[in-house]
Amino acid sequence: MISWFLWGLLGVALIAGAYSYFFLTGFREMIGCHIGMNITMTASVLGIATGIVFAYQFPSIYTVVTIINTLVAVMIGVLFGSLGDFQTVISGAISGIMAGIMGPMLGAMADQPFLLMTCITIVSVFSFVVVCFSVRLEKEEQKGASENGMEREKD
């Protein structure tokens, strides 16, 4: 019973991540190094979430789980890092390595994986909402600044 719930929570986190990725692709031109690094750090939560679920589901093959999860987390980090410049790709890969190694450790040591995974899912969804909102707000600020600059040139 609890394993299906953990997979469901992981699914919710991955869906939130996928939605955020597709939302952020529309703002690619304005994602620089700084906001790209924030995006990749937020996406690394997905690597932690997958590691917790994998470690709980497959405790007897911990080494293989850690290797697979690290590869998955690096791919997620590089994918989100590709929204920005090359520096954000590197940041995504490094974040993925850290999350890929930390996730299984947390999953193996968790005495209440249901509570931990619920917390991670809430944190990841909230983080993606904040990142998407901040990028959208930044775009509106840039648009407003360019319109004010155009009005000044007309005067």
MOWO-V792995 format. One record per backbone hydrogen bond with DSSP energy under -0.5 kcal/mol. NH is the residue of the N-H (numbers start at 1). CO is the residue of the C=O. E is the energy in kcal/mol with one decimal. If there is no record, write none. Layout:
<<NH	CO	E> <NH	CO	E>>
This chain:
<<5	1	-1.5> <6	2	-2.3> <7	3	-2.3> <8	4	-2.1> <9	5	-2.4> <10	6	-2.4> <11	7	-2.3> <12	8	-2.1> <13	9	-2.2> <14	10	-2.6> <15	11	-2.5> <16	12	-2.3> <17	13	-2.2> <18	14	-2.6> <19	15	-2.7> <20	16	-2.3> <21	17	-2.4> <22	18	-2.4> <23	19	-2.3> <24	20	-2.8> <25	21	-1.5> <26	22	-0.5> <26	23	-1.0> <27	24	-1.7> <28	25	-1.1> <30	27	-1.4> <31	27	-0.6> <31	28	-1.1> <32	30	-0.8> <36	32	-1.8> <37	33	-1.9> <38	34	-1.6> <39	35	-2.2> <40	36	-2.4> <41	37	-2.2> <42	38	-2.0> <43	39	-2.4> <44	40	-1.3> <45	42	-1.3> <46	43	-1.6> <47	43	-0.6> <48	44	-1.5> <49	45	-2.5> <50	46	-2.5> <51	47	-1.8> <52	48	-2.1> <53	49	-2.0> <54	50	-2.8> <55	51	-2.5> <56	52	-1.9> <57	53	-2.5> <58	54	-2.6> <61	58	-0.9> <62	59	-0.6> <65	61	-2.4> <66	62	-2.4> <67	63	-2.2> <68	64	-2.8> <69	65	-2.7> <70	66	-2.2> <71	67	-2.1> <72	68	-2.5> <73	69	-2.9> <74	70	-2.3> <75	71	-2.2> <76	72	-2.3> <77	73	-2.6> <78	74	-2.8> <79	75	-2.4> <80	76	-2.5> <81	77	-2.4> <82	78	-1.8> <83	80	-1.2> <84	81	-1.8> <88	85	-0.6> <89	85	-1.2> <90	86	-2.0> <91	87	-2.3> <92	88	-2.4> <93	89	-2.2> <94	90	-2.5> <95	91	-2.6> <96	92	-2.4> <97	93	-2.1> <98	94	-2.2> <99	95	-2.8> <100	96	-2.8> <101	97	-1.6> <102	98	-2.3> <103	99	-2.6> <104	100	-0.6> <105	101	-0.9> <106	102	-2.6> <107	103	-2.5> <108	104	-2.6> <109	105	-1.7> <110	106	-1.2> <116	112	-2.1> <117	113	-2.9> <118	114	-2.1> <119	115	-2.2> <120	116	-2.6> <121	117	-2.4> <122	118	-2.3> <123	119	-2.6> <124	120	-2.7> <125	121	-2.6> <126	122	-2.4> <127	123	-2.6> <128	124	-2.5> <129	125	-2.2> <130	126	-2.4> <131	127	-2.6> <132	128	-2.6> <133	129	-2.4> <134	130	-2.6> <135	131	-2.4> <136	132	-2.2> <137	133	-2.5> <138	134	-2.3> <139	135	-2.1> <140	136	-2.1> <141	137	-2.2> <142	138	-2.3> <143	139	-2.3> <144	140	-2.4> <145	141	-2.4> <146	142	-2.2> <147	143	-2.0> <148	144	-2.1> <149	145	-1.9> <150	146	-1.8> <151	147	-2.0> <152	148	-1.8> <153	149	-1.7> <154	150	-1.5> <155	151	-1.2>>
